[in-house]
Amino acid sequence: IAEATHNSMLVELFRQSWQWRENNPMWIQLHSHLDDSLYRKEWLGDHKQILAALIKKDARAAKLAMWQHLENVKQRLLEFSNVDDIYFDGYLFDSWPLDKVDA
């Protein structure tokens, strides 16, 4: 999606974010739980909703679908997190209620 914008800064931001994530101990530990295909299917459904909204050029629906996907991922990852771990990033799990999302 970032590459489709042709915005080099956005593309670089996401590239660096993914690189950081792949080397972060907290993310490595969390991803060890994600081999279960149930989670991947859940997120694939989210991705399909995002893509459908983008294809329709419905910015509001795309924004809400993306927000919902991030909330779904956040909730699942929080289930696997050890809040006492030194690498736990509580800010990552802050809540952004849907009614506060300007869509």
C-alpha positions in Angstrom: 0.0 0.0 0.0 2.8 2.4 0.9 4.5 1.7 -2.5 1.2 2.4 -4.3 1.3 5.9 -3.0 4.6 6.6 -4.8 5.6 8.6 -1.7 9.3 7.7 -1.1 9.2 9.0 2.4 6.3 6.8 3.4 7.9 3.8 1.7 11.1 4.4 3.6 9.2 4.9 6.9 7.5 1.5 6.5 10.8 -0.2 5.4 12.5 1.0 8.5 9.6 0.1 10.7 9.6 -3.5 9.4 13.3 -3.7 9.8 13.1 -2.5 13.4 10.3 -5.0 14.1 12.2 -7.9 12.7 15.1 -7.1 15.1 13.1 -6.2 18.2 13.1 -8.9 21.0 9.5 -8.2 22.0 8.3 -8.6 18.4 10.4 -11.7 17.9 8.8 -13.3 21.0 5.3 -12.3 20.0 5.7 -13.7 16.5 6.7 -17.1 17.9 3.0 -17.4 18.8 1.7 -16.6 15.4 2.3 -19.9 13.6 -1.4 -20.7 14.3 -3.2 -20.3 10.9 -6.3 -19.1 12.8 -4.7 -15.7 13.5 -3.4 -15.4 10.0 -6.8 -16.2 8.5 -8.3 -13.6 10.8 -5.9 -10.9 9.6 -6.3 -12.0 6.0 -9.9 -11.2 6.3 -8.9 -7.7 7.6 -6.6 -7.3 4.7 -9.3 -8.2 2.3 -11.6 -5.5 3.8 -8.9 -2.9 3.5 -8.2 -3.9 -0.1 -11.9 -3.8 -1.0 -12.2 -0.3 0.3 -9.1 0.8 -1.5 -10.4 -0.7 -4.8 -13.6 1.2 -4.3 -11.6 4.3 -3.6 -13.6 4.7 -0.3 -11.1 6.5 1.9 -13.4 6.4 4.9 -14.0 2.7 4.7 -10.3 2.0 4.1 -9.3 4.1 7.1 -11.9 2.3 9.3 -10.9 -1.1 8.0 -7.2 -0.3 8.6 -8.0 0.9 12.1 -10.0 -2.2 12.9 -7.1 -4.4 11.6 -4.6 -2.6 13.8 -7.0 -3.0 16.8 -7.4 -6.8 16.0 -3.6 -7.3 15.8 -3.1 -5.2 18.9 -5.6 -7.3 20.9 -4.1 -10.6 19.7 -0.5 -9.5 20.4 -1.5 -8.3 23.9 -2.9 -11.7 24.7 0.6 -13.1 24.0 2.6 -10.4 25.8 4.3 -10.6 29.1 3.7 -7.2 30.6 6.5 -7.8 33.1 9.1 -8.4 30.3 11.8 -5.7 30.1 11.0 -5.3 26.4 7.3 -4.9 26.8 6.1 -1.7 25.1 2.9 -0.6 26.8 2.6 2.4 24.5 2.0 0.0 21.6 -1.1 -1.2 23.3 -2.7 2.1 24.1 -6.4 2.3 23.2 -7.7 4.4 20.3 -11.5 4.0 20.5 -13.3 4.0 17.2 -15.4 7.0 18.1 -12.2 9.0 18.4 -11.0 8.0 14.9 -11.7 10.9 12.5 -12.8 9.0 9.4 
